[in-house]
């Protein structure tokens, strides 16, 4: 059924059950659907969860949370999908009909929503009851249910800010750290990815709980290659300084390849001044990715004494990504215009790199963003709104609010997400 139609029916107080033709379909009110979530009949609970998932109605989130730990696996999976769908910026329409013959069913998968990143979420705050239920569901004995619930928690927990975020991190630390030691490598991998997302360092965050950080350090010795790389990425995202020596050792041990690059990238993201000698030494590496990572790390550290070496190393590079690193260095350390980085947003191969640099630049160079919030290109304005939200610098709130009335709907939606994220830092 078309989502717009479902939404309209919900506003008017009823759903049309999509399993039968609309002309003879029984009707069920929102109150009835909510009541059916507590039914003793699994089929009734399943139907209610599906209806609420397709409606995407925010007030259904807390009632649905009880079904995340339902005795029936299919009910649990539908409830998890419903929770994710409610908070997506662009909810999935699970049923589409073409004419009167073909029906396409689209799934709501928590891992897909997680992999899409924090910008996949809309501005709605996620109730603590939902996050608590998903965290509990991640321990389910059914591996599929457990993984879906874990990824759903990781996707939705990133929405919290301010005191709610601090409480969430405090309550979740030991629970999430336990997944890093799970027997199943898929669970260990998922646990590390979720930790990297949820504990990704924000300006107002308290120090990372050692229970979490040390568990991730222990995963650096995992026998599974993907798990090891995920641990490195999580440590870099958390900027966990206690991991520096272990990452340094692993980088020297591997020397080259994806694990060496991941280890050095984590060191570069932590950006501790004590890592400057290692990063400076790698500016002359035979590997172009290693040279680029080393340069980024020195730029983030802000060691101006190394800038001549950085410029010399990057001066020999011929690819556009290396040129963008030079632009980042100039903008962050010398006050150069951010225009070359903003322009890179229009280039698919450079867009993610440019976004990451712009997020780092919001704090020190916020005034430079005002002109690009009025750029003629709506795609640029949308990306600027996203960057302002991801930076989580409260000083950017007024600029993000100025985009709420943008003439382009997608820009306005991005601004709404950004404003919600920034305001959450004060709650």
C-alpha positions as a Markdown table, in Angstrom:
| # | Residue | x | y | z |
|---|---|---|---|---|
| 1 | Unk | 0.0 | 0.0 | 0.0 |
| 2 | Unk | 1.2 | 3.5 | -0.7 |
| 3 | Unk | 2.8 | 5.1 | 2.4 |
| 4 | Unk | 1.1 | 8.4 | 1.8 |
| 5 | Unk | -2.3 | 6.7 | 1.8 |
| 6 | Unk | -1.4 | 4.8 | 5.0 |
| 7 | Unk | -0.3 | 8.1 | 6.6 |
| 8 | Unk | -3.6 | 9.7 | 5.6 |
| 9 | Unk | -5.6 | 6.8 | 7.0 |
| 10 | Unk | -3.7 | 7.0 | 10.2 |
| 11 | Unk | -4.4 | 10.7 | 10.6 |
| 12 | Unk | -8.0 | 9.9 | 10.1 |
| 13 | Unk | -7.9 | 7.2 | 12.8 |
| 14 | Unk | -7.8 | 4.0 | 10.9 |
| 15 | Unk | -5.6 | 1.6 | 8.9 |
| 16 | Unk | -6.6 | -0.5 | 5.8 |
| 17 | Unk | -5.2 | -3.9 | 6.2 |
| 18 | Unk | -3.2 | -4.5 | 3.0 |
| 19 | Unk | -3.7 | -8.2 | 2.8 |
| 20 | Unk | -7.1 | -7.9 | 1.1 |
| 21 | Unk | -8.5 | -5.6 | -1.6 |
| 22 | Unk | -9.2 | -2.1 | -0.4 |
| 23 | Unk | -12.8 | -2.4 | -1.4 |
| 24 | Unk | -13.6 | -5.1 | 1.1 |
| 25 | Unk | -10.8 | -4.5 | 3.7 |
| 26 | Unk | -11.7 | -4.4 | 7.3 |
| 27 | Unk | -10.6 | -1.3 | 9.2 |
| 28 | Unk | -8.6 | -1.1 | 12.4 |
| 29 | Unk | -8.0 | 2.0 | 14.5 |
| 30 | Unk | -4.6 | 3.0 | 15.8 |
| 31 | Unk | -5.8 | 2.3 | 19.3 |
| 32 | Unk | -6.8 | -1.2 | 18.2 |
| 33 | Unk | -3.4 | -1.8 | 16.5 |
| 34 | Unk | -1.7 | -0.7 | 19.7 |
| 35 | Unk | -3.9 | -3.0 | 21.8 |
| 36 | Unk | -3.2 | -5.9 | 19.5 |
| 37 | Unk | 0.5 | -5.6 | 20.3 |
| 38 | Unk | -0.3 | -7.2 | 23.7 |
| 39 | Unk | -2.6 | -10.0 | 22.1 |
| 40 | Unk | -2.0 | -13.6 | 23.2 |
| 41 | Unk | -2.2 | -14.5 | 19.5 |
| 42 | Unk | 1.2 | -14.2 | 17.8 |
| 43 | Unk | -0.5 | -13.7 | 14.4 |
| 44 | Unk | -2.4 | -10.7 | 15.8 |
| 45 | Unk | 0.8 | -9.2 | 17.3 |
| 46 | Unk | 2.6 | -9.7 | 14.0 |
| 47 | Unk | -0.1 | -8.0 | 12.0 |
| 48 | Unk | -0.2 | -5.1 | 14.3 |
| 49 | Unk | 3.6 | -4.7 | 14.2 |
| 50 | Unk | 3.4 | -4.7 | 10.4 |
| 51 | Unk | 0.7 | -2.1 | 10.3 |
| 52 | Unk | 2.6 | 0.2 | 12.6 |
| 53 | Unk | 5.8 | -0.3 | 10.7 |
| 54 | Unk | 4.2 | 0.8 | 7.4 |
| 55 | Unk | 2.5 | 3.8 | 9.1 |
| 56 | Unk | 5.8 | 5.0 | 10.6 |
| 57 | Unk | 3.8 | 6.7 | 13.3 |
| 58 | Unk | 6.1 | 8.0 | 16.1 |
| 59 | Unk | 3.7 | 7.4 | 18.9 |
| 60 | Unk | 3.9 | 3.7 | 18.1 |
| 61 | Unk | 7.6 | 3.5 | 19.0 |
| 62 | Unk | 7.2 | 2.9 | 22.8 |
| 63 | Unk | 4.3 | 0.4 | 22.5 |
| 64 | Unk | 6.3 | -1.5 | 19.8 |
| 65 | Unk | 9.4 | -1.7 | 22.1 |
| 66 | Unk | 7.7 | -4.5 | 24.1 |
| 67 | Unk | 7.7 | -6.8 | 21.0 |
| 68 | Unk | 11.5 | -6.5 | 20.5 |
| 69 | Unk | 11.8 | -9.2 | 23.1 |
| 70 | Unk | 8.7 | -11.1 | 22.1 |
| 71 | Unk | 8.8 | -15.0 | 22.3 |
| 72 | Unk | 8.2 | -15.2 | 18.6 |
| 73 | Unk | 11.1 | -14.5 | 16.3 |
| 74 | Unk | 9.1 | -13.2 | 13.4 |
| 75 | Unk | 7.3 | -10.8 | 15.7 |
| 76 | Unk | 10.6 | -9.6 | 17.1 |
| 77 | Unk | 12.0 | -9.0 | 13.6 |
| 78 | Unk | 8.9 | -7.1 | 12.5 |
| 79 | Unk | 9.1 | -4.9 | 15.7 |
| 80 | Unk | 12.8 | -4.2 | 15.2 |
| 81 | Unk | 12.1 | -3.2 | 11.5 |
| 82 | Unk | 9.2 | -1.0 | 12.7 |
| 83 | Unk | 11.4 | 0.8 | 15.2 |
| 84 | Unk | 14.0 | 1.5 | 12.6 |
| 85 | Unk | 11.4 | 2.6 | 10.0 |
| 86 | Unk | 9.8 | 5.1 | 12.4 |
| 87 | Unk | 13.0 | 7.1 | 12.8 |
| 88 | Unk | 14.4 | 7.0 | 9.2 |
| 89 | Unk | 14.6 | 10.2 | 7.4 |
| 90 | Unk | 13.1 | 8.4 | 4.4 |
| 91 | Unk | 11.0 | 5.5 | 5.7 |
| 92 | Unk | 10.8 | 2.4 | 3.6 |
| 93 | Unk | 7.5 | 1.7 | 1.9 |
| 94 | Unk | 7.3 | -2.1 | 2.4 |
| 95 | Unk | 4.5 | -2.7 | -0.2 |
| 96 | Unk | 4.2 | -1.2 | -3.7 |
| 97 | Unk | 1.7 | -2.3 | -6.3 |
| 98 | Unk | 2.1 | -1.9 | -10.0 |
| 99 | Unk | -1.4 | -1.9 | -11.5 |
| 100 | Unk | -3.4 | -4.8 | -10.2 |
| 101 | Unk | -0.9 | -7.5 | -10.6 |
| 102 | Unk | 2.6 | -7.1 | -9.3 |
| 103 | Unk | 3.5 | -6.3 | -5.7 |
| 104 | Unk | 7.1 | -5.4 | -4.7 |
| 105 | Unk | 8.0 | -6.0 | -1.0 |
| 106 | Unk | 10.8 | -3.9 | 0.3 |
| 107 | Unk | 12.5 | -5.0 | 3.6 |
| 108 | Unk | 13.6 | -2.7 | 6.4 |
| 109 | Unk | 17.0 | -4.1 | 7.4 |
| 110 | Unk | 18.7 | -2.7 | 10.5 |
| 111 | Unk | 22.2 | -3.3 | 9.2 |
| 112 | Unk | 21.4 | -1.4 | 6.0 |
| 113 | Unk | 20.1 | 1.5 | 8.0 |
| 114 | Unk | 23.2 | 1.4 | 10.2 |
| 115 | Unk | 25.5 | 1.3 | 7.2 |
| 116 | Unk | 23.8 | 4.3 | 5.7 |
| 117 | Unk | 25.2 | 6.4 | 8.5 |
| 118 | Unk | 23.7 | 8.9 | 11.0 |
| 119 | Unk | 22.3 | 11.0 | 8.2 |
| 120 | Unk | 19.8 | 8.2 | 7.5 |
| 121 | Unk | 17.8 | 9.2 | 10.5 |
| 122 | Unk | 15.2 | 12.0 | 10.7 |
| 123 | Unk | 14.9 | 14.6 | 13.4 |
| 124 | Unk | 12.7 | 12.6 | 15.8 |
| 125 | Unk | 14.2 | 11.8 | 19.2 |
| 126 | Unk | 14.4 | 8.1 | 20.0 |
| 127 | Unk | 12.8 | 7.2 | 23.3 |
| 128 | Unk | 15.0 | 5.6 | 25.9 |
| 129 | Unk | 12.5 | 2.7 | 26.1 |
| 130 | Unk | 13.2 | 1.9 | 22.5 |
| 131 | Unk | 17.0 | 1.9 | 22.9 |
| 132 | Unk | 16.8 | -0.2 | 26.1 |
| 133 | Unk | 14.6 | -2.8 | 24.3 |
| 134 | Unk | 16.9 | -3.0 | 21.3 |
| 135 | Unk | 19.9 | -3.4 | 23.6 |
| 136 | Unk | 18.2 | -6.2 | 25.4 |
| 137 | Unk | 17.1 | -7.8 | 22.1 |
| 138 | Unk | 20.7 | -7.9 | 20.9 |
| 139 | Unk | 21.2 | -10.7 | 23.4 |
| 140 | Unk | 18.5 | -12.9 | 21.8 |
| 141 | Unk | 19.4 | -16.5 | 21.3 |
| 142 | Unk | 18.3 | -16.3 | 17.7 |
| 143 | Unk | 21.4 | -15.0 | 15.9 |
| 144 | Unk | 19.4 | -13.1 | 13.2 |
| 145 | Unk | 17.2 | -11.4 | 15.8 |
| 146 | Unk | 20.3 | -10.5 | 17.9 |
| 147 | Unk | 22.2 | -9.0 | 15.0 |
| 148 | Unk | 19.2 | -7.0 | 13.8 |
| 149 | Unk | 18.5 | -5.6 | 17.2 |
| 150 | Unk | 22.2 | -4.8 | 17.8 |
| 151 | Unk | 22.5 | -2.9 | 14.5 |
| 152 | Unk | 19.1 | -1.2 | 15.1 |
| 153 | Unk | 20.5 | 0.0 | 18.5 |
| 154 | Unk | 23.6 | 1.3 | 16.8 |
| 155 | Unk | 21.7 | 3.1 | 14.2 |
| 156 | Unk | 19.2 | 4.8 | 16.5 |
| 157 | Unk | 21.5 | 5.4 | 19.6 |
| 158 | Unk | 23.5 | 7.9 | 17.5 |
| 159 | Unk | 20.5 | 10.2 | 17.7 |
| 160 | Unk | 20.9 | 11.0 | 21.4 |
| 161 | Unk | 22.7 | 14.1 | 22.6 |
| 162 | Unk | 23.4 | 16.0 | 25.7 |
| 163 | Unk | 22.5 | 14.4 | 29.0 |
| 164 | Unk | 20.5 | 11.7 | 27.3 |
| 165 | Unk | 23.7 | 10.7 | 25.4 |
| 166 | Unk | 25.8 | 10.7 | 28.6 |
| 167 | Unk | 23.2 | 8.5 | 30.3 |
| 168 | Unk | 23.0 | 6.2 | 27.3 |
| 169 | Unk | 26.8 | 5.7 | 27.2 |
| 170 | Unk | 27.0 | 5.1 | 30.9 |
| 171 | Unk | 24.2 | 2.5 | 30.8 |
| 172 | Unk | 25.4 | 0.7 | 27.7 |
| 173 | Unk | 29.1 | 0.4 | 28.2 |
| 174 | Unk | 29.4 | -3.0 | 29.8 |
| 175 | Unk | 26.6 | -4.4 | 27.7 |
| 176 | Unk | 28.2 | -3.5 | 24.4 |
| 177 | Unk | 31.7 | -4.4 | 25.4 |
| 178 | Unk | 30.4 | -8.0 | 26.1 |
| 179 | Unk | 29.7 | -8.4 | 22.3 |
| 180 | Unk | 33.4 | -7.9 | 21.5 |
| 181 | Unk | 34.1 | -11.2 | 23.2 |
| 182 | Unk | 31.3 | -13.2 | 21.6 |
| 183 | Unk | 32.1 | -16.6 | 20.0 |
| 184 | Unk | 30.5 | -15.7 | 16.7 |
| 185 | Unk | 32.8 | -13.4 | 14.6 |
| 186 | Unk | 29.7 | -11.8 | 13.0 |
| 187 | Unk | 28.6 | -10.6 | 16.4 |
| 188 | Unk | 32.1 | -9.4 | 17.4 |
| 189 | Unk | 32.3 | -7.5 | 14.1 |
| 190 | Unk | 28.8 | -5.9 | 14.6 |
| 191 | Unk | 29.6 | -5.1 | 18.2 |
| 192 | Unk | 32.7 | -3.2 | 17.2 |
| 193 | Unk | 31.0 | -1.3 | 14.4 |
| 194 | Unk | 28.2 | -0.3 | 16.8 |
| 195 | Unk | 30.7 | 0.8 | 19.5 |
| 196 | Unk | 32.6 | 2.8 | 16.8 |
| 197 | Unk | 29.3 | 4.6 | 15.8 |
| 198 | Unk | 27.8 | 5.2 | 19.3 |
| 199 | Unk | 31.1 | 6.1 | 21.0 |
| 200 | Unk | 32.4 | 8.2 | 18.2 |
| 201 | Unk | 34.0 | 11.2 | 19.9 |
| 202 | Unk | 31.9 | 14.4 | 20.2 |
| 203 | Unk | 33.0 | 17.7 | 21.6 |
| 204 | Unk | 30.9 | 17.4 | 24.8 |
| 205 | Unk | 31.6 | 13.7 | 25.5 |
| 206 | Unk | 33.1 | 12.5 | 28.8 |
| 207 | Unk | 36.2 | 10.3 | 28.6 |
| 208 | Unk | 35.5 | 6.9 | 27.0 |
| 209 | Unk | 34.7 | 4.3 | 29.7 |
| 210 | Unk | 37.8 | 2.0 | 29.9 |
| 211 | Unk | 35.5 | -1.0 | 30.0 |
| 212 | Unk | 34.5 | -0.2 | 26.4 |
| 213 | Unk | 37.9 | 1.1 | 25.2 |
| 214 | Unk | 40.0 | -1.7 | 26.6 |
| 215 | Unk | 37.6 | -4.3 | 25.2 |
| 216 | Unk | 38.1 | -2.8 | 21.8 |
| 217 | Unk | 41.9 | -2.8 | 22.3 |
| 218 | Unk | 41.7 | -6.5 | 23.1 |
| 219 | Unk | 39.9 | -7.1 | 19.8 |
| 220 | Unk | 43.1 | -5.9 | 18.0 |
| 221 | Unk | 44.4 | -9.5 | 18.5 |
| 222 | Unk | 41.3 | -11.1 | 17.0 |
| 223 | Unk | 42.0 | -13.9 | 14.6 |
| 224 | Unk | 39.4 | -12.6 | 12.2 |
| 225 | Unk | 40.8 | -9.9 | 9.8 |
| 226 | Unk | 37.5 | -8.0 | 9.5 |
| 227 | Unk | 37.1 | -7.9 | 13.2 |
| 228 | Unk | 40.6 | -6.5 | 13.7 |
| 229 | Unk | 40.1 | -3.8 | 11.2 |
| 230 | Unk | 36.7 | -2.9 | 12.8 |
| 231 | Unk | 38.4 | -2.6 | 16.1 |
| 232 | Unk | 41.0 | -0.2 | 14.7 |
| 233 | Unk | 38.3 | 1.9 | 13.1 |
| 234 | Unk | 36.3 | 2.0 | 16.4 |
| 235 | Unk | 39.4 | 3.2 | 18.3 |
| 236 | Unk | 40.0 | 5.9 | 15.8 |
| 237 | Unk | 36.4 | 7.1 | 15.9 |
| 238 | Unk | 36.5 | 7.1 | 19.8 |
| 239 | Unk | 39.9 | 8.8 | 19.8 |
| 240 | Unk | 40.9 | 6.4 | 22.6 |
| 241 | Unk | 44.3 | 7.5 | 23.6 |
| 242 | Unk | 45.1 | 4.4 | 25.6 |
| 243 | Unk | 45.1 | 2.5 | 22.3 |
| 244 | Unk | 47.9 | 4.5 | 20.7 |
| 245 | Unk | 50.8 | 2.2 | 21.6 |
| 246 | Unk | 49.0 | -0.9 | 20.5 |
| 247 | Unk | 48.1 | 0.7 | 17.2 |
| 248 | Unk | 51.6 | 1.9 | 16.7 |
| 249 | Unk | 52.9 | -1.6 | 17.3 |
| 250 | Unk | 50.4 | -3.1 | 14.9 |
| 251 | Unk | 51.2 | -0.6 | 12.2 |
| 252 | Unk | 54.9 | -1.4 | 12.4 |
| 253 | Unk | 54.2 | -5.1 | 12.5 |
| 254 | Unk | 52.0 | -5.1 | 9.3 |
| 255 | Unk | 54.0 | -2.5 | 7.5 |
| 256 | Unk | 51.6 | -2.4 | 4.5 |
| 257 | Unk | 48.2 | -3.5 | 3.4 |
| 258 | Unk | 44.7 | -2.8 | 4.8 |
| 259 | Unk | 45.5 | -3.5 | 8.4 |
| 260 | Unk | 48.5 | -1.3 | 8.4 |
| 261 | Unk | 46.5 | 1.5 | 6.8 |
| 262 | Unk | 43.7 | 1.0 | 9.3 |
| 263 | Unk | 46.1 | 1.1 | 12.3 |
| 264 | Unk | 47.8 | 4.3 | 11.1 |
| 265 | Unk | 44.4 | 5.9 | 10.3 |
| 266 | Unk | 43.3 | 5.2 | 13.8 |
| 267 | Unk | 46.5 | 6.9 | 15.1 |
| 268 | Unk | 45.8 | 9.8 | 12.8 |
| 269 | Unk | 42.2 | 10.2 | 14.0 |
| 270 | Unk | 43.2 | 10.1 | 17.6 |
| 271 | Unk | 45.6 | 12.9 | 16.8 |
| 272 | Unk | 47.7 | 12.8 | 19.9 |
| 273 | Unk | 50.8 | 15.0 | 19.8 |
| 274 | Unk | 53.0 | 12.1 | 20.8 |
| 275 | Unk | 52.2 | 10.4 | 17.5 |
| 276 | Unk | 53.7 | 13.2 | 15.5 |
| 277 | Unk | 57.1 | 11.5 | 15.0 |
| 278 | Unk | 55.5 | 8.3 | 13.6 |
| 279 | Unk | 53.3 | 10.2 | 11.3 |
| 280 | Unk | 56.1 | 12.5 | 10.1 |
| 281 | Unk | 58.2 | 9.5 | 9.3 |
| 282 | Unk | 55.5 | 8.0 | 7.1 |
| 283 | Unk | 55.2 | 11.1 | 4.9 |
| 284 | Unk | 58.0 | 9.5 | 2.8 |
| 285 | Unk | 56.3 | 6.1 | 2.7 |
| 286 | Unk | 56.2 | 4.2 | -0.7 |
| 287 | Unk | 52.5 | 3.9 | -0.2 |
| 288 | Unk | 50.3 | 6.8 | -1.3 |
| 289 | Unk | 47.5 | 5.9 | 1.1 |
| 290 | Unk | 49.9 | 5.8 | 4.0 |
| 291 | Unk | 51.4 | 9.2 | 3.0 |
| 292 | Unk | 47.9 | 10.7 | 2.9 |
| 293 | Unk | 46.9 | 9.3 | 6.2 |
| 294 | Unk | 50.1 | 10.5 | 7.8 |
| 295 | Unk | 49.5 | 14.0 | 6.4 |
| 296 | Unk | 45.9 | 14.1 | 7.7 |
| 297 | Unk | 47.1 | 13.1 | 11.2 |
| 298 | Unk | 49.7 | 15.8 | 11.4 |
| 299 | Unk | 47.2 | 18.4 | 10.2 |
| 300 | Unk | 44.7 | 17.3 | 12.9 |
| 301 | Unk | 47.5 | 17.5 | 15.5 |
| 302 | Unk | 48.2 | 21.0 | 14.3 |
| 303 | Unk | 51.9 | 20.6 | 14.5 |
| 304 | Unk | 52.9 | 23.6 | 12.4 |
| 305 | Unk | 56.6 | 22.6 | 12.6 |
| 306 | Unk | 55.7 | 19.7 | 10.4 |
| 307 | Unk | 53.7 | 21.6 | 7.8 |
| 308 | Unk | 56.7 | 22.2 | 5.5 |
| 309 | Unk | 57.3 | 18.4 | 5.4 |
| 310 | Unk | 53.5 | 17.8 | 4.8 |
| 311 | Unk | 53.5 | 20.3 | 1.9 |
| 312 | Unk | 56.6 | 18.8 | 0.4 |
| 313 | Unk | 55.2 | 15.3 | 0.7 |
| 314 | Unk | 51.8 | 16.3 | -0.8 |
| 315 | Unk | 53.5 | 18.3 | -3.5 |
| 316 | Unk | 54.6 | 15.2 | -5.2 |
| 317 | Unk | 51.1 | 13.7 | -5.3 |
| 318 | Unk | 49.1 | 13.9 | -8.5 |
| 319 | Unk | 45.7 | 12.8 | -7.5 |
| 320 | Unk | 42.7 | 14.9 | -6.5 |
| 321 | Unk | 42.4 | 13.4 | -3.0 |
| 322 | Unk | 45.9 | 14.5 | -2.1 |
| 323 | Unk | 45.2 | 18.0 | -3.4 |
| 324 | Unk | 42.2 | 18.1 | -1.1 |
| 325 | Unk | 44.4 | 17.2 | 1.8 |
| 326 | Unk | 46.5 | 20.2 | 1.0 |
| 327 | Unk | 43.4 | 22.4 | 0.9 |
| 328 | Unk | 42.4 | 21.0 | 4.3 |
| 329 | Unk | 45.8 | 21.8 | 5.8 |
| 330 | Unk | 45.7 | 25.4 | 4.4 |
| 331 | Unk | 42.1 | 26.0 | 5.7 |
| 332 | Unk | 42.7 | 24.6 | 9.1 |
| 333 | Unk | 46.2 | 25.9 | 9.9 |
| 334 | Unk | 46.5 | 29.0 | 7.7 |
| 335 | Unk | 43.0 | 30.4 | 7.5 |
| 336 | Unk | 42.9 | 29.8 | 3.7 |
| 337 | Unk | 39.4 | 29.8 | 2.0 |
| 338 | Unk | 37.4 | 26.6 | 2.4 |
| 339 | Unk | 36.0 | 27.0 | -1.2 |
| 340 | Unk | 38.1 | 24.3 | -2.7 |
| 341 | Unk | 36.8 | 21.8 | -0.2 |
| 342 | Unk | 33.2 | 22.9 | -0.6 |
| 343 | Unk | 33.6 | 22.6 | -4.4 |
| 344 | Unk | 34.8 | 19.0 | -3.9 |
| 345 | Unk | 31.3 | 18.1 | -2.6 |
| 346 | Unk | 30.1 | 18.1 | -6.2 |
| 347 | Unk | 32.6 | 15.4 | -7.1 |
| 348 | Unk | 31.3 | 11.9 | -6.2 |
| 349 | Unk | 34.8 | 10.5 | -5.5 |
| 350 | Unk | 35.8 | 13.3 | -3.2 |
| 351 | Unk | 32.4 | 14.1 | -1.5 |
| 352 | Unk | 32.9 | 11.9 | 1.6 |
| 353 | Unk | 36.4 | 13.1 | 2.1 |
| 354 | Unk | 35.4 | 16.8 | 1.7 |
| 355 | Unk | 32.5 | 16.3 | 4.1 |
| 356 | Unk | 34.8 | 14.9 | 6.8 |
| 357 | Unk | 37.2 | 17.8 | 6.4 |
| 358 | Unk | 34.3 | 20.3 | 6.6 |
| 359 | Unk | 33.0 | 18.8 | 9.8 |
| 360 | Unk | 36.5 | 19.3 | 11.3 |
| 361 | Unk | 36.5 | 22.9 | 10.1 |
| 362 | Unk | 33.1 | 24.0 | 11.5 |
| 363 | Unk | 34.5 | 24.8 | 14.9 |
| 364 | Unk | 37.5 | 26.9 | 13.9 |
| 365 | Unk | 36.1 | 28.3 | 10.7 |
| 366 | Unk | 32.3 | 28.6 | 11.2 |
| 367 | Unk | 32.0 | 32.1 | 9.8 |
| 368 | Unk | 33.3 | 30.9 | 6.5 |
| 369 | Unk | 30.3 | 28.6 | 6.1 |
| 370 | Unk | 27.7 | 31.4 | 5.9 |
| 371 | Unk | 28.2 | 32.1 | 2.2 |
| 372 | Unk | 27.8 | 28.4 | 1.3 |
| 373 | Unk | 24.6 | 28.1 | 3.2 |
| 374 | Unk | 23.2 | 30.5 | 0.5 |
| 375 | Unk | 24.9 | 28.7 | -2.4 |
| 376 | Unk | 22.8 | 28.6 | -5.6 |
| 377 | Unk | 23.3 | 24.8 | -5.8 |
| 378 | Unk | 20.8 | 23.1 | -3.5 |
| 379 | Unk | 23.0 | 20.1 | -3.2 |
| 380 | Unk | 25.7 | 22.3 | -1.7 |
| 381 | Unk | 23.3 | 23.8 | 0.8 |
| 382 | Unk | 22.0 | 20.4 | 1.8 |
| 383 | Unk | 25.6 | 19.1 | 2.4 |
| 384 | Unk | 26.4 | 22.2 | 4.4 |
| 385 | Unk | 23.3 | 21.6 | 6.6 |
| 386 | Unk | 24.5 | 18.0 | 7.1 |
| 387 | Unk | 28.0 | 19.1 | 8.0 |
| 388 | Unk | 26.7 | 21.6 | 10.6 |
| 389 | Unk | 24.7 | 18.9 | 12.3 |
| 390 | Unk | 27.5 | 16.4 | 12.3 |
| 391 | Unk | 30.0 | 18.9 | 13.7 |
| 392 | Unk | 27.7 | 19.2 | 16.8 |
| 393 | Unk | 29.1 | 22.7 | 17.6 |
| 394 | Unk | 26.3 | 24.6 | 19.2 |
| 395 | Unk | 27.6 | 27.8 | 17.7 |
| 396 | Unk | 26.4 | 26.5 | 14.4 |
| 397 | Unk | 22.8 | 26.4 | 15.5 |
| 398 | Unk | 21.7 | 29.8 | 14.1 |
| 399 | Unk | 23.2 | 29.0 | 10.7 |
| 400 | Unk | 21.5 | 25.7 | 10.6 |
| 401 | Unk | 18.2 | 27.3 | 11.6 |
| 402 | Unk | 18.5 | 29.7 | 8.7 |
| 403 | Unk | 18.2 | 26.8 | 6.3 |
| 404 | Unk | 14.9 | 25.5 | 7.8 |
| 405 | Unk | 12.9 | 27.7 | 5.4 |
| 406 | Unk | 15.0 | 26.9 | 2.4 |
| 407 | Unk | 13.0 | 26.7 | -0.9 |
| 408 | Unk | 14.4 | 23.2 | -1.6 |
| 409 | Unk | 12.6 | 20.5 | 0.4 |
| 410 | Unk | 15.7 | 18.3 | 0.7 |
| 411 | Unk | 17.7 | 21.2 | 2.1 |
| 412 | Unk | 15.0 | 22.0 | 4.6 |
| 413 | Unk | 14.9 | 18.4 | 5.7 |
| 414 | Unk | 18.6 | 18.3 | 6.2 |
| 415 | Unk | 18.4 | 21.5 | 8.2 |
| 416 | Unk | 15.7 | 20.0 | 10.4 |
| 417 | Unk | 18.0 | 17.0 | 11.1 |
| 418 | Unk | 20.9 | 19.3 | 11.9 |
| 419 | Unk | 18.9 | 21.6 | 14.1 |
| 420 | Unk | 17.5 | 18.6 | 16.1 |
| 421 | Unk | 21.0 | 17.2 | 16.5 |
| 422 | Unk | 22.5 | 20.5 | 17.7 |
| 423 | Unk | 19.6 | 21.2 | 20.1 |
| 424 | Unk | 20.0 | 17.8 | 21.5 |
| 425 | Unk | 23.4 | 18.7 | 22.8 |
| 426 | Unk | 21.8 | 21.1 | 25.3 |
| 427 | Unk | 19.2 | 18.6 | 26.7 |
